[in-house]
Amino acid sequence: MPELSWAEQTDASEPPEASRAAEEQGVDIGARLLKLRKGRRLTLQDVSALTGVSASAFSKIERNELSPTISTMQRIAQGLEVELATLLSSEENGAAPGFPGRRSISRAGSGSKHATGTCNNVLLCADLKNKRATPILTTVTARSPDEYAAWAKSEAEIFVMVLEGTLVVHSRLYEPLELNKGDSVYYDATTEHTWTSKGESNAVVLWVLVDL
């Protein structure tokens, strides 16, 4: 969950290039957030109080001047009581909530893409709404924790398995943890953490973000 910038730091975000990349992929996150806020008749100060994202940062996200990381988007989703996938998916409507036996299938190469300056993410099974667990396929491009404006933390638990390369999990509680292909870890995301790749190849990981 490295690509998450922490919203308490007003201007913590990824470069605008990442936001433009998301728009090219058909997901205008800024417009979606603006529509949601206006539809609920909320001011920027209102959403700041609900989400913990500063009013100035939220305004820049709406204008696509800042690229929100998944952690920031999770804070927004939790504060506004909407599904994370609803904000990041290219599909406006998903499967009916609470339908017995519901399922979602993501074929190879499909999914809702969300790129930042440190990770390239693909949300899997994003059409299925009202779920506690969000599966994500991520390519980690960062090589140093210094590439992150802020370390991530959220009201969630994370399971991550390395599919390719070497991933280094950095934590405020533990020494850096190296994970190689086939290794996995499950941890409490309420402690600040971040991810980097080690070596020439980018680490590719499959991880699940579970809301508490």
GROMACS elastic network, one bead per residue, 0.5 to 0.9 nm:
[ bonds ]
;  ai    aj funct       b0    kb
    1     4     6  0.61850   500
    1    70     6  0.74922   500
    1    71     6  0.71502   500
    1   138     6  0.89663   500
    1   152     6  0.68982   500
    1   153     6  0.84301   500
    1   158     6  0.79683   500
    1   189     6  0.85102   500
    1   193     6  0.77219   500
    1   194     6  0.62555   500
    1   195     6  0.67672   500
    1   207     6  0.83313   500
    1   209     6  0.82932   500
    2     5     6  0.80281   500
    2    69     6  0.86406   500
    2    70     6  0.85786   500
    2    71     6  0.82345   500
    2   118     6  0.75543   500
    2   119     6  0.75035   500
    2   140     6  0.81689   500
    2   142     6  0.87995   500
    2   145     6  0.87817   500
    2   148     6  0.78295   500
    2   151     6  0.71361   500
    2   152     6  0.62492   500
    2   169     6  0.86807   500
    2   193     6  0.70174   500
    2   196     6  0.75640   500
    3    14     6  0.84734   500
    3    68     6  0.89255   500
    3    69     6  0.54412   500
    3    70     6  0.64472   500
    3    71     6  0.72014   500
    3   115     6  0.88309   500
    3   116     6  0.65915   500
    3   117     6  0.77023   500
    3   118     6  0.57064   500
    3   119     6  0.57442   500
    3   120     6  0.86001   500
    3   121     6  0.89349   500
    3   140     6  0.84510   500
    3   142     6  0.88895   500
    3   148     6  0.72743   500
    3   151     6  0.84899   500
    3   152     6  0.75811   500
    3   194     6  0.74799   500
    3   195     6  0.78629   500
    4     7     6  0.89930   500
    4    13     6  0.81753   500
    4    68     6  0.75535   500
    4    72     6  0.58493   500
    4    73     6  0.81547   500
    4    74     6  0.88658   500
    4   116     6  0.88494   500
    4   148     6  0.82684   500
    4   149     6  0.89560   500
    4   150     6  0.78299   500
    4   151     6  0.72355   500
    4   152     6  0.52857   500
    4   153     6  0.79849   500
    4   194     6  0.82011   500
    5     8     6  0.89909   500
    5     9     6  0.82873   500
    5    12     6  0.57871   500
    5    13     6  0.55919   500
    5    14     6  0.78027   500
    5    68     6  0.71242   500
    5    69     6  0.54966   500
    5    70     6  0.77101   500
    5    71     6  0.61198   500
    5    72     6  0.58113   500
    5   148     6  0.71697   500
    5   149     6  0.62742   500
    5   150     6  0.53780   500
    5   151     6  0.65372   500
    5   152     6  0.59594   500
    5   153     6  0.87707   500
    6     9     6  0.60961   500
    6    10     6  0.84518   500
    6    12     6  0.64960   500
    6    13     6  0.79942   500
    6    53     6  0.81288   500
    6    69     6  0.83880   500
    6    71     6  0.68701   500
    6    72     6  0.59748   500
    6    75     6  0.88250   500
    6   149     6  0.79701   500
    6   150     6  0.57484   500
    6   151     6  0.67519   500
    6   152     6  0.58784   500
    6   153     6  0.73376   500
    6   154     6  0.88921   500
    7    10     6  0.60658   500
    7    11     6  0.78121   500
    7    12     6  0.66030   500
    7    13     6  0.82978   500
    7    51     6  0.85174   500
    7    52     6  0.62890   500
    7    54     6  0.65852   500
    7    57     6  0.77363   500
    7    58     6  0.89520   500
    7    68     6  0.89945   500
    7    71     6  0.85268   500
    7    72     6  0.59208   500
    7    75     6  0.80241   500
    7   150     6  0.87942   500
    8    11     6  0.86888   500
    8    12     6  0.81798   500
    8    52     6  0.62045   500
    8    53     6  0.59405   500
    8    54     6  0.65825   500
    9    12     6  0.53984   500
    9    13     6  0.89171   500
    9    53     6  0.81479   500
    9    54     6  0.77608   500
    9    57     6  0.88060   500
    9   149     6  0.85114   500
    9   150     6  0.76628   500
   10    13     6  0.86703   500
   10    53     6  0.72266   500
   10    54     6  0.55003   500
   10    55     6  0.82227   500
   10    56     6  0.69947   500
   10    57     6  0.56227   500
   10    58     6  0.88964   500
   11    54     6  0.84692   500
   11    56     6  0.80346   500
   11    57     6  0.59098   500
   11    66     6  0.82806   500
   11   149     6  0.85268   500
   12    57     6  0.81056   500
   12    66     6  0.86835   500
   12    68     6  0.86871   500
   12   148     6  0.84672   500
   12   149     6  0.52145   500
   12   150     6  0.65910   500
   13    16     6  0.88801   500
   13    57     6  0.86256   500
   13    66     6  0.60564   500
   13    67     6  0.59040   500
   13    68     6  0.58530   500
   13    69     6  0.68107   500
   13    72     6  0.86968   500
   13   116     6  0.86807   500
   13   117     6  0.89552   500
   13   148     6  0.82867   500
   13   149     6  0.63897   500
   13   150     6  0.83816   500
   14    17     6  0.81846   500
   14    18     6  0.68097   500
   14    19     6  0.82171   500
   14    66     6  0.64374   500
   14    67     6  0.51428   500
   14    68     6  0.67406   500
   14    69     6  0.71750   500
   14   116     6  0.58578   500
   14   117     6  0.55587   500
   14   118     6  0.80231   500
   14   148     6  0.81896   500
   14   149     6  0.77255   500
   15    18     6  0.59294   500
   15    19     6  0.74105   500
   15    65     6  0.82003   500
   15    66     6  0.64329   500
   15    67     6  0.62368   500
   15   116     6  0.75189   500
   15   117     6  0.64971   500
   16    19     6  0.50649   500
   16    20     6  0.63329   500
   16    21     6  0.86373   500
   16    64     6  0.71532   500
   16    65     6  0.56295   500
   16    66     6  0.54643   500
   16    67     6  0.58036   500
   16   116     6  0.89798   500
   17    20     6  0.50987   500
   17    21     6  0.62014   500
   17    22     6  0.87669   500
   17    66     6  0.89378   500
   17    67     6  0.79370   500
   17   116     6  0.82310   500
   17   117     6  0.81107   500
   18    22     6  0.63830   500
   18    23     6  0.88160   500
   18    66     6  0.84367   500
   18    67     6  0.59001   500
   18    68     6  0.88723   500
   18   114     6  0.80908   500
   18   115     6  0.55598   500
   18   117     6  0.63093   500
   19    22     6  0.51141   500
   19    23     6  0.64199   500
   19    24     6  0.87657   500
   19    28     6  0.83638   500
   19    29     6  0.82823   500
   19    30     6  0.88848   500
   19    61     6  0.87634   500
   19    64     6  0.61281   500
   19    65     6  0.74410   500
   19    66     6  0.67282   500
   19    68     6  0.78514   500
   19   114     6  0.84742   500
   19   115     6  0.75784   500
   19   116     6  0.75580   500
   20    23     6  0.50465   500
   20    24     6  0.62589   500
   20    25     6  0.86961   500
   20    28     6  0.87872   500
   20    64     6  0.76507   500
   20    67     6  0.83844   500
   21    24     6  0.50892   500
   21    25     6  0.64125   500
   21    26     6  0.89951   500
   21   114     6  0.80314   500
   21   115     6  0.68433   500
   21   116     6  0.87002   500
   22    25     6  0.50326   500
   22    26     6  0.66799   500
   22    27     6  0.57054   500
   22    28     6  0.68218   500
   22    29     6  0.78552   500
   22    67     6  0.87069   500
   22   113     6  0.70111   500
   22   114     6  0.57885   500
   22   115     6  0.64892   500
   22   116     6  0.88763   500
   23    26     6  0.51266   500
   23    27     6  0.50838   500
   23    28     6  0.50225   500
   23    29     6  0.77054   500
   23    64     6  0.89513   500
   24    27     6  0.74087   500
   24    28     6  0.85095   500
   25    28     6  0.85521   500
   25    90     6  0.81653   500
   25   112     6  0.83146   500
   25   113     6  0.69319   500
   25   114     6  0.83537   500
   26    90     6  0.61817   500
   27    30     6  0.88095   500
   27    31     6  0.89006   500
   27    32     6  0.83886   500
   27    87     6  0.87248   500
   27    88     6  0.68047   500
   27    89     6  0.68961   500
   27    90     6  0.53008   500
   27    91     6  0.87284   500
   27   112     6  0.83588   500
   27   113     6  0.83760   500
   27   114     6  0.84914   500
   28    31     6  0.55113   500
   28    32     6  0.62834   500
   28    33     6  0.87937   500
   28    64     6  0.80813   500
   28    88     6  0.85967   500
   28    90     6  0.85561   500
   29    32     6  0.50160   500
   29    33     6  0.61355   500
   29    34     6  0.85455   500
   29    61     6  0.77812   500
   29    62     6  0.72275   500
   29    64     6  0.75806   500
   29    67     6  0.88850   500
   29    68     6  0.87553   500
   29    87     6  0.67542   500
   29    88     6  0.67649   500
   30    33     6  0.52652   500
   30    34     6  0.61471   500
   30    35     6  0.85886   500
   30    58     6  0.89326   500
   30    59     6  0.86835   500
   30    60     6  0.82936   500
   30    61     6  0.54717   500
   30    63     6  0.56755   500
   30    64     6  0.53416   500
   30    65     6  0.87579   500
   31    34     6  0.50644   500
   31    35     6  0.60634   500
   31    36     6  0.85297   500
   31    61     6  0.89973   500
   31    62     6  0.60313   500
   31    63     6  0.75089   500
   31    64     6  0.81873   500
   32    35     6  0.51975   500
   32    36     6  0.61843   500
   32    37     6  0.86531   500
   32    62     6  0.79201   500
   32    87     6  0.70366   500
   33    36     6  0.50227   500
   33    37     6  0.60600   500
   33    38     6  0.84948   500
   33    58     6  0.88260   500
   33    61     6  0.82394   500
   33    62     6  0.61475   500
   33    87     6  0.76299   500
   34    37     6  0.51694   500
   34    38     6  0.60361   500
   34    39     6  0.83244   500
   34    59     6  0.86016   500
   34    62     6  0.56892   500
   34    63     6  0.85236   500
   35    38     6  0.52546   500
   35    39     6  0.58692   500
   35    40     6  0.86020   500
   36    39     6  0.50898   500
   36    40     6  0.63593   500
   36    41     6  0.86656   500
   36    42     6  0.88159   500
   36    80     6  0.89290   500
   37    40     6  0.52938   500
   37    41     6  0.61819   500
   37    42     6  0.53574   500
   37    43     6  0.73487   500
   37    44     6  0.81496   500
   37    47     6  0.76221   500
   37    80     6  0.88921   500
   38    42     6  0.60839   500
   38    43     6  0.79028   500
   39    42     6  0.77956   500
   42    45     6  0.79038   500
   42    46     6  0.56114   500
   42    47     6  0.65637   500
   43    47     6  0.65248   500
   43    48     6  0.85837   500
   43    55     6  0.87689   500
   44    47     6  0.53013   500
   44    48     6  0.61059   500
   44    49     6  0.86955   500
   44    54     6  0.83144   500
   44    55     6  0.50758   500
   44    56     6  0.79164   500
   44    58     6  0.71001   500
   44    59     6  0.70538   500
   45    49     6  0.62732   500
   45    50     6  0.87188   500
   45    54     6  0.79013   500
   45    55     6  0.55837   500
   46    49     6  0.52766   500
   46    50     6  0.63756   500
   46    51     6  0.87446   500
   46    55     6  0.84024   500
   47    51     6  0.58806   500
   47    52     6  0.78488   500
   47    53     6  0.75607   500
   47    54     6  0.84258   500
   47    55     6  0.73618   500
   47    58     6  0.81154   500
   47    76     6  0.81651   500
   47    79     6  0.76773   500
   47    80     6  0.76940   500
   48    51     6  0.53322   500
   48    52     6  0.52216   500
   48    54     6  0.51913   500
   48    55     6  0.53087   500
   48    56     6  0.89152   500
   48    58     6  0.75104   500
   48    76     6  0.89323   500
   48    79     6  0.89283   500
   49    52     6  0.57472   500
   49    53     6  0.76779   500
   49    54     6  0.81852   500
   49    55     6  0.87024   500
   49    79     6  0.85244   500
   50    53     6  0.81945   500
   50    75     6  0.89751   500
   50    76     6  0.79498   500
   50    78     6  0.85658   500
   50    80     6  0.68705   500
   51    54     6  0.83859   500
   51    72     6  0.89082   500
   51    75     6  0.55934   500
   51    76     6  0.50936   500
   51    77     6  0.79085   500
   51    78     6  0.71094   500
   51    80     6  0.71197   500
   52    55     6  0.89276   500
   52    75     6  0.71959   500
   52    76     6  0.79038   500
   52    79     6  0.79658   500
   53    56     6  0.83958   500
   53    57     6  0.66114   500
   53    58     6  0.63005   500
   53    72     6  0.75808   500
   53    75     6  0.76860   500
   53    76     6  0.74009   500
   54    57     6  0.52454   500
   54    58     6  0.61479   500
   54    59     6  0.85778   500
   55    58     6  0.51288   500
   55    59     6  0.61077   500
   55    60     6  0.86845   500
   56    59     6  0.51235   500
   56    60     6  0.63260   500
   56    61     6  0.87192   500
   57    60     6  0.51103   500
   57    61     6  0.62247   500
   57    62     6  0.86917   500
   57    66     6  0.75042   500
   58    61     6  0.50172   500
   58    62     6  0.62302   500
   58    63     6  0.87070   500
   58    66     6  0.86275   500
   59    62     6  0.51006   500
   59    63     6  0.63856   500
   59    64     6  0.86727   500
   59    65     6  0.86233   500
   59    66     6  0.89706   500
   60    63     6  0.50455   500
   60    64     6  0.60967   500
   60    66     6  0.55420   500
   60    67     6  0.86784   500
   61    65     6  0.57967   500
   61    67     6  0.63923   500
   61    68     6  0.66826   500
   62    65     6  0.76054   500
   62    66     6  0.82404   500
   63    66     6  0.77562   500
   64    67     6  0.66773   500
   67   115     6  0.85584   500
   67   116     6  0.68185   500
   67   117     6  0.88311   500
   68    71     6  0.79818   500
   68    72     6  0.58165   500
   68    73     6  0.62877   500
   68   116     6  0.77961   500
   69    72     6  0.52635   500
   69    73     6  0.62030   500
   69    74     6  0.85946   500
   69   114     6  0.83642   500
   69   115     6  0.82596   500
   69   116     6  0.65101   500
   70    74     6  0.59812   500
   70    75     6  0.85963   500
   70    84     6  0.85814   500
   70    88     6  0.89501   500
   70   114     6  0.81619   500
   70   116     6  0.88744   500
   70   121     6  0.87406   500
   71    75     6  0.63355   500
   71    76     6  0.87154   500
   71   152     6  0.64905   500
   71   153     6  0.72242   500
   71   154     6  0.68058   500
   72    75     6  0.51090   500
   72    76     6  0.63548   500
   72    77     6  0.86453   500
   72   152     6  0.86695   500
   72   154     6  0.88836   500
   73    77     6  0.60123   500
   73    78     6  0.85217   500
   73    84     6  0.68401   500
   73    87     6  0.77325   500
   73    88     6  0.82985   500
   74    78     6  0.60329   500
   74    79     6  0.84060   500
   74    83     6  0.85102   500
   74    84     6  0.58557   500
   74   154     6  0.78237   500
   75    78     6  0.52302   500
   75    79     6  0.60571   500
   75    80     6  0.85536   500
   75    84     6  0.89551   500
   75   154     6  0.73605   500
   75   155     6  0.85706   500
   76    79     6  0.51126   500
   76    80     6  0.60469   500
   76    81     6  0.82091   500
   76    82     6  0.83961   500
   76    84     6  0.82814   500
   77    80     6  0.52759   500
   77    81     6  0.56775   500
   77    83     6  0.59430   500
   77    84     6  0.53368   500
   77    85     6  0.88718   500
   77    86     6  0.85996   500
   77    87     6  0.74089   500
   78    82     6  0.64308   500
   78    83     6  0.76886   500
   78    84     6  0.78824   500
   79    82     6  0.79761   500
   80    83     6  0.89756   500
   82    85     6  0.85822   500
   82    86     6  0.69634   500
   82    87     6  0.78305   500
   82   130     6  0.82787   500
   83    86     6  0.50687   500
   83    87     6  0.68774   500
   83   129     6  0.64943   500
   83   130     6  0.62033   500
   83   131     6  0.77158   500
   83   132     6  0.88014   500
   84    87     6  0.54131   500
   84    88     6  0.65258   500
   84    89     6  0.84164   500
   84   126     6  0.88330   500
   84   129     6  0.88288   500
   84   134     6  0.80505   500
   85    88     6  0.50645   500
   85    89     6  0.53016   500
   85   112     6  0.83665   500
   85   123     6  0.72947   500
   85   124     6  0.89340   500
   85   125     6  0.86882   500
   85   126     6  0.52671   500
   85   127     6  0.74647   500
   85   128     6  0.81909   500
   85   129     6  0.71778   500
   85   134     6  0.76715   500
   86    89     6  0.54830   500
   86    90     6  0.83022   500
   86    91     6  0.76249   500
   86    92     6  0.67568   500
   86    93     6  0.77678   500
   86    94     6  0.80639   500
   86   126     6  0.75113   500
   86   127     6  0.80026   500
   86   129     6  0.72376   500
   87    90     6  0.84833   500
   87    92     6  0.85218   500
   88    91     6  0.86225   500
   88   112     6  0.67897   500
   88   113     6  0.78487   500
   88   114     6  0.72082   500
   88   123     6  0.79727   500
   88   126     6  0.82697   500
   89    92     6  0.70571   500
   89   111     6  0.80735   500
   89   112     6  0.51671   500
   89   113     6  0.78509   500
   89   114     6  0.89603   500
   89   123     6  0.76387   500
   89   126     6  0.60293   500
   89   127     6  0.73537   500
   90   111     6  0.87764   500
   90   112     6  0.61682   500
   90   113     6  0.85385   500
   90   126     6  0.87077   500
   90   127     6  0.89371   500
   91    94     6  0.69150   500
   91   112     6  0.85426   500
   91   126     6  0.81263   500
   91   127     6  0.67585   500
   92   127     6  0.85620   500
   93    96     6  0.87006   500
   93   127     6  0.71716   500
   93   128     6  0.89765   500
   93   129     6  0.84937   500
   94    97     6  0.83762   500
   94   126     6  0.77835   500
   94   128     6  0.54355   500
   94   129     6  0.58218   500
   95    99     6  0.82054   500
   95   102     6  0.78458   500
   95   103     6  0.84940   500
   95   104     6  0.83344   500
   95   127     6  0.61259   500
   95   128     6  0.50891   500
   95   129     6  0.61922   500
   96    99     6  0.60851   500
   96   102     6  0.84155   500
   96   128     6  0.78017   500
   96   129     6  0.73313   500
   96   130     6  0.87671   500
   97   102     6  0.86674   500
   97   128     6  0.79477   500
   97   129     6  0.62351   500
   97   130     6  0.59390   500
   97   131     6  0.85736   500
   98   101     6  0.88526   500
   98   102     6  0.79152   500
   98   130     6  0.77656   500
   99   102     6  0.56243   500
  102   128     6  0.82599   500
  103   125     6  0.85290   500
  103   128     6  0.72340   500
  104   124     6  0.88275   500
  104   125     6  0.53386   500
  104   126     6  0.80794   500
  104   127     6  0.70189   500
  104   128     6  0.60657   500
  105   124     6  0.81973   500
  105   125     6  0.59344   500
  105   127     6  0.89902   500
  106   109     6  0.81907   500
  106   110     6  0.60086   500
  106   111     6  0.65007   500
  106   124     6  0.59739   500
  106   125     6  0.55065   500
  106   126     6  0.85123   500
  107   110     6  0.54997   500
  107   111     6  0.79837   500
  107   124     6  0.89812   500
  108   111     6  0.84915   500
  110   113     6  0.87104   500
  110   122     6  0.80660   500
  110   123     6  0.89045   500
  110   124     6  0.76567   500
  111   122     6  0.55494   500
  111   123     6  0.54413   500
  111   124     6  0.50513   500
  111   125     6  0.68837   500
  111   126     6  0.68874   500
  111   136     6  0.89849   500
  111   137     6  0.89972   500
  112   121     6  0.81361   500
  112   122     6  0.53119   500
  112   124     6  0.68433   500
  112   125     6  0.86038   500
  112   126     6  0.67863   500
  113   120     6  0.74917   500
  113   121     6  0.56782   500
  113   123     6  0.63277   500
  114   119     6  0.86080   500
  114   120     6  0.63503   500
  114   121     6  0.51111   500
  114   122     6  0.62157   500
  114   123     6  0.77340   500
  115   118     6  0.80369   500
  115   119     6  0.61029   500
  115   121     6  0.57067   500
  115   122     6  0.82780   500
  116   119     6  0.53809   500
  116   120     6  0.61935   500
  116   121     6  0.80590   500
  117   120     6  0.79973   500
  117   141     6  0.77494   500
  117   142     6  0.78117   500
  117   147     6  0.82938   500
  117   148     6  0.85797   500
  118   139     6  0.87314   500
  118   140     6  0.62710   500
  118   141     6  0.51388   500
  118   143     6  0.84816   500
  118   147     6  0.71091   500
  118   148     6  0.73238   500
  118   195     6  0.89754   500
  118   196     6  0.83426   500
  119   138     6  0.64915   500
  119   139     6  0.56095   500
  119   141     6  0.53404   500
  119   142     6  0.69008   500
  120   137     6  0.83213   500
  120   138     6  0.55477   500
  120   139     6  0.51349   500
  120   140     6  0.65955   500
  120   141     6  0.75201   500
  121   136     6  0.65952   500
  121   137     6  0.57698   500
  121   139     6  0.65458   500
  121   140     6  0.85466   500
  122   135     6  0.87371   500
  122   136     6  0.56229   500
  122   137     6  0.50861   500
  122   138     6  0.62881   500
  122   139     6  0.88811   500
  123   126     6  0.59222   500
  123   134     6  0.74129   500
  123   135     6  0.63006   500
  123   137     6  0.64982   500
  123   138     6  0.86362   500
  124   127     6  0.83593   500
  124   134     6  0.75168   500
  124   135     6  0.55394   500
  124   136     6  0.56033   500
  124   137     6  0.71272   500
  125   128     6  0.59384   500
  125   129     6  0.89264   500
  125   134     6  0.80983   500
  125   135     6  0.73452   500
  125   136     6  0.88796   500
  126   129     6  0.71656   500
  126   134     6  0.79292   500
  126   135     6  0.84855   500
  128   131     6  0.71853   500
  131   134     6  0.72942   500
  131   210     6  0.89456   500
  131   211     6  0.88701   500
  132   209     6  0.80759   500
  132   210     6  0.55719   500
  132   211     6  0.53357   500
  132   212     6  0.78916   500
  133   208     6  0.62185   500
  133   209     6  0.55101   500
  133   211     6  0.64946   500
  134   207     6  0.82649   500
  134   208     6  0.54056   500
  134   209     6  0.50238   500
  134   210     6  0.64050   500
  134   211     6  0.84358   500
  135   206     6  0.72351   500
  135   207     6  0.58038   500
  135   209     6  0.64352   500
  135   210     6  0.87446   500
  136   205     6  0.82625   500
  136   206     6  0.58764   500
  136   207     6  0.53700   500
  136   208     6  0.61194   500
  136   209     6  0.77849   500
  137   204     6  0.73610   500
  137   205     6  0.59180   500
  137   207     6  0.64663   500
  137   208     6  0.88255   500
  138   203     6  0.81860   500
  138   204     6  0.57059   500
  138   205     6  0.53419   500
  138   206     6  0.63903   500
  138   207     6  0.77055   500
  139   197     6  0.89076   500
  139   202     6  0.63251   500
  139   203     6  0.57732   500
  139   205     6  0.64738   500
  140   143     6  0.83146   500
  140   167     6  0.79650   500
  140   195     6  0.73422   500
  140   196     6  0.62887   500
  140   197     6  0.59626   500
  140   202     6  0.57090   500
  140   203     6  0.53968   500
  140   204     6  0.63729   500
  140   205     6  0.78738   500
  141   196     6  0.71223   500
  141   197     6  0.64940   500
  141   201     6  0.87301   500
  141   202     6  0.56307   500
  141   203     6  0.74842   500
  142   145     6  0.74696   500
  142   146     6  0.88936   500
  142   147     6  0.64699   500
  142   148     6  0.82614   500
  142   195     6  0.75578   500
  142   196     6  0.50674   500
  142   197     6  0.61080   500
  142   198     6  0.88859   500
  142   202     6  0.82204   500
  143   146     6  0.85563   500
  143   147     6  0.75524   500
  143   195     6  0.85115   500
  143   196     6  0.50088   500
  143   197     6  0.52925   500
  143   198     6  0.64569   500
  143   199     6  0.83722   500
  143   202     6  0.87671   500
  144   147     6  0.56926   500
  144   148     6  0.80305   500
  144   195     6  0.83623   500
  144   196     6  0.59685   500
  144   197     6  0.80209   500
  144   198     6  0.89737   500
  145   148     6  0.57330   500
  145   149     6  0.87893   500
  145   150     6  0.87066   500
  145   151     6  0.79033   500
  145   170     6  0.77852   500
  145   194     6  0.68296   500
  145   195     6  0.72214   500
  145   196     6  0.67197   500
  146   149     6  0.73312   500
  146   150     6  0.85077   500
  147   150     6  0.87532   500
  148   151     6  0.65469   500
  148   152     6  0.89702   500
  148   194     6  0.81431   500
  150   192     6  0.89567   500
  150   194     6  0.87512   500
  151   171     6  0.87769   500
  151   192     6  0.56255   500
  151   193     6  0.54936   500
  151   194     6  0.56183   500
  152   189     6  0.79081   500
  152   190     6  0.85151   500
  152   191     6  0.80205   500
  152   192     6  0.52281   500
  152   193     6  0.53330   500
  152   194     6  0.60407   500
  153   156     6  0.82176   500
  153   188     6  0.89457   500
  153   189     6  0.53539   500
  153   191     6  0.56425   500
  153   193     6  0.64243   500
  153   194     6  0.86429   500
  154   157     6  0.82298   500
  154   188     6  0.88125   500
  154   189     6  0.55468   500
  154   191     6  0.77591   500
  154   192     6  0.82187   500
  154   211     6  0.87626   500
  155   188     6  0.84271   500
  155   189     6  0.65659   500
  155   190     6  0.55098   500
  155   210     6  0.87650   500
  155   211     6  0.64728   500
  155   212     6  0.59429   500
  156   188     6  0.66504   500
  156   189     6  0.53756   500
  156   190     6  0.65538   500
  156   209     6  0.66132   500
  156   210     6  0.53748   500
  156   212     6  0.50525   500
  157   186     6  0.73475   500
  157   187     6  0.58265   500
  157   189     6  0.51007   500
  157   190     6  0.76859   500
  157   208     6  0.82481   500
  157   209     6  0.61027   500
  157   210     6  0.51548   500
  157   211     6  0.66353   500
  157   212     6  0.70285   500
  158   185     6  0.81043   500
  158   186     6  0.55763   500
  158   187     6  0.54506   500
  158   188     6  0.64645   500
  158   189     6  0.63015   500
  158   207     6  0.69156   500
  158   208     6  0.56826   500
  158   210     6  0.61667   500
  158   211     6  0.89318   500
  159   184     6  0.72882   500
  159   185     6  0.58024   500
  159   187     6  0.66258   500
  159   206     6  0.83705   500
  159   207     6  0.53851   500
  159   208     6  0.51828   500
  159   209     6  0.68681   500
  159   210     6  0.82274   500
  160   183     6  0.85102   500
  160   184     6  0.54903   500
  160   185     6  0.55807   500
  160   186     6  0.64970   500
  160   187     6  0.88194   500
  160   205     6  0.65625   500
  160   206     6  0.57635   500
  160   208     6  0.64385   500
  160   209     6  0.87938   500
  161   179     6  0.83355   500
  161   180     6  0.88793   500
  161   181     6  0.78882   500
  161   182     6  0.65103   500
  161   183     6  0.57969   500
  161   185     6  0.67046   500
  161   186     6  0.89494   500
  161   204     6  0.87805   500
  161   205     6  0.55756   500
  161   206     6  0.53786   500
  161   207     6  0.61749   500
  162   165     6  0.72410   500
  162   166     6  0.73295   500
  162   167     6  0.69804   500
  162   179     6  0.67944   500
  162   180     6  0.61923   500
  162   182     6  0.55252   500
  162   183     6  0.57386   500
  162   184     6  0.63319   500
  162   203     6  0.71255   500
  162   204     6  0.61318   500
  162   206     6  0.65014   500
  162   207     6  0.85229   500
  163   166     6  0.89401   500
  163   180     6  0.81201   500
  163   181     6  0.52234   500
  163   182     6  0.61165   500
  163   183     6  0.82922   500
  163   203     6  0.75466   500
  163   204     6  0.54520   500
  163   205     6  0.52492   500
  163   206     6  0.68835   500
  164   167     6  0.86963   500
  164   180     6  0.74402   500
  164   181     6  0.52157   500
  164   182     6  0.80589   500
  164   201     6  0.84113   500
  164   202     6  0.77712   500
  164   203     6  0.54484   500
  164   205     6  0.69565   500
  165   179     6  0.85832   500
  165   180     6  0.62059   500
  165   181     6  0.60223   500
  165   197     6  0.75184   500
  165   198     6  0.75926   500
  165   199     6  0.78063   500
  165   200     6  0.87487   500
  165   201     6  0.60330   500
  165   202     6  0.61102   500
  165   204     6  0.64939   500
  165   205     6  0.87525   500
  166   178     6  0.67535   500
  166   179     6  0.56629   500
  166   181     6  0.66902   500
  166   196     6  0.86393   500
  166   197     6  0.58411   500
  166   198     6  0.54290   500
  166   199     6  0.71892   500
  166   201     6  0.80225   500
  166   202     6  0.75858   500
  166   203     6  0.53451   500
  166   204     6  0.82482   500
  167   177     6  0.80523   500
  167   178     6  0.57914   500
  167   179     6  0.51291   500
  167   180     6  0.64539   500
  167   181     6  0.86292   500
  167   195     6  0.68664   500
  167   196     6  0.59548   500
  167   198     6  0.62117   500
  167   202     6  0.83219   500
  167   203     6  0.55412   500
  167   204     6  0.80376   500
  167   205     6  0.80887   500
  168   176     6  0.62706   500
  168   177     6  0.53605   500
  168   179     6  0.62150   500
  168   180     6  0.88509   500
  168   194     6  0.84350   500
  168   195     6  0.56869   500
  168   196     6  0.52177   500
  168   197     6  0.59874   500
  168   198     6  0.67763   500
  168   203     6  0.89804   500
  169   175     6  0.86867   500
  169   176     6  0.56430   500
  169   177     6  0.50204   500
  169   178     6  0.65388   500
  169   179     6  0.77706   500
  169   193     6  0.71484   500
  169   194     6  0.60642   500
  169   196     6  0.67813   500
  169   197     6  0.89308   500
  170   173     6  0.87432   500
  170   174     6  0.73914   500
  170   175     6  0.69659   500
  170   177     6  0.65700   500
  170   192     6  0.84786   500
  170   193     6  0.53601   500
  170   194     6  0.51990   500
  170   195     6  0.59885   500
  170   196     6  0.78842   500
  171   174     6  0.53192   500
  171   175     6  0.68127   500
  171   176     6  0.66595   500
  171   177     6  0.84635   500
  171   191     6  0.71978   500
  171   192     6  0.59828   500
  171   194     6  0.67116   500
  171   195     6  0.89159   500
  172   175     6  0.80004   500
  172   191     6  0.67564   500
  172   192     6  0.57514   500
  172   193     6  0.64151   500
  173   191     6  0.74328   500
  173   192     6  0.82459   500
  173   193     6  0.87610   500
  174   177     6  0.78629   500
  178   198     6  0.84831   500
  179   182     6  0.80870   500
  179   183     6  0.54711   500
  179   184     6  0.69384   500
  179   185     6  0.83545   500
  180   183     6  0.54797   500
  180   184     6  0.84177   500
  180   203     6  0.86902   500
  181   184     6  0.86313   500
  181   203     6  0.87270   500
  181   204     6  0.88834   500
  181   205     6  0.88981   500
  187   190     6  0.89978   500
  188   191     6  0.65631   500
  189   192     6  0.68982   500
  189   193     6  0.72762   500
  189   209     6  0.89723   500
  190   193     6  0.86469   500
  196   202     6  0.87123   500
  196   203     6  0.79849   500
  197   200     6  0.84243   500
  197   201     6  0.75824   500
  197   202     6  0.56262   500
  197   203     6  0.53031   500
  197   204     6  0.87870   500
  198   201     6  0.74287   500
  198   202     6  0.74067   500
  198   203     6  0.75246   500
  199   202     6  0.74803   500
  199   203     6  0.88234   500
